[in-house]
């Protein structure tokens, strides 16, 4: 993928956080002190029960240096439907402390950031990104996002392919993107787990990983899995084969989960043998792993909803969802987000029946969740413009969409789609201070992100090269052309 690069200080100046991990094991021998069987089995469970350690690759995210501040004088879109002229946003200890009009008091000791003549929004959230797993440079050696070896690869995790020095993270940040869901590709019925990351410079995946964010399982319906595997003379080769493959996998997952539930309850015998593929699908069944479902056509989305009811799980979001407008009431009733483009269509048959007002038509339903996403290293830099195009398309067919509501399509609604709306997505007291100050109305083609704050730390400043990070990859090899003795020890 092609993208424009910004220059600035290297990641090499960042301190590398130490990583550590530990595990305990034990036996199921009854305790001598008379404790219960469950208590005696705790060490064993910690070592063998997958549910005892649901995230063995823990986040080391610490956030950027920050200071308390008050952003004053700008037009504020809070992401939750409010527009405040001459607004004030108070940030304390990396959290939104207060938001209001000009009468909102500024606490003593807070730095005042003048936003007069500009606009203030929450940070943009891109729910469908492949940055880091399909990075730039886009060479085959870095194409790491599709484990296209079997229709079911639920056992793989995108974070294990994520290259944190992808320059695309820097250019996305310059477009106001503060949080992304990095997904595996869509060659498979079950493509694997996605990971939600904070868009900060880091030399490790763990340094970007959002603490506590739920995992998502990438599923794909339609042409992709049947095309990839049908061409190899294996199932699935048709829509029928797709549905049969989902059902067989969830039958196996249900049996796997039942075995673990029984063992946890009675503790008899050895625990079931762990199966990484079925662990992810069992996570879907118990609600700890969210379903992020690549699906274009209305009829196939309706079938996937029926599938979810057959096995008792919930679809969190349909991605791409080009025909979401046809079933907008159904999506709203089921509480399913539609994560969409505005202008991408026609590149294959299932993408043919598109309308630019798709997001507007979905949004018109009560309790809807319309989201604009990218799926592209360049589009992620301009999600505000993609949103503006969707608003304009809605207005052309007579829909009056307030700008302050449309901003939720790239802020609060994507946070809902990722299960992190209690943490970010809107400028509300207690939430993370993910804030963008725009040079103009963000729904204008002329708007640029002037400053981007993540957890209250300045992550990008268009006027200050010190806050325009560039990856080590872009800077080249440290000490290239010099002897090894001249290369700093930490760079070897």
Secondary structure, DSSP 8 states (H G I E B T S, - for coil): ---------BGGGS-----------------TT---HHHHTHHHHHHH-GGGGS-SS--------B--EEEEEEEEE-SSS-EEEEEEEEEETTEEEEEESTTS---TT-EEEE-TTSEEEE-EEEEEE-TTTB-SS--GGGB-S--TTSSB-TT-BGGGT--TT-HHHHHHHHTTEEEEEE---SSSSEEEEEEEEE----SSSTTTB-TT--EEEEEE-SHHHHHHHHTTT-S--SHHHHHHHHHHHHHHHHHHHHHHHHHHHH--SS-----HHHHHHHHHHHTSEEEEEEE--HHHHHHHHHHHHHHT--EEEEEE-TTGGGGHHHHHHHT-EEEE-SS---SSGGG-S--TTHHHHHHTSTT--EEE--SSTTGGGGHHHHHHHHHHHHHHTT----HHHHGGGGTHHHHHHHT-TTTSSS--TTSB--EEEESS-TTSTT--EEEEEETTEEEEETT-GGGS-B-HHHH--TTTTS-GGGS-GGG-
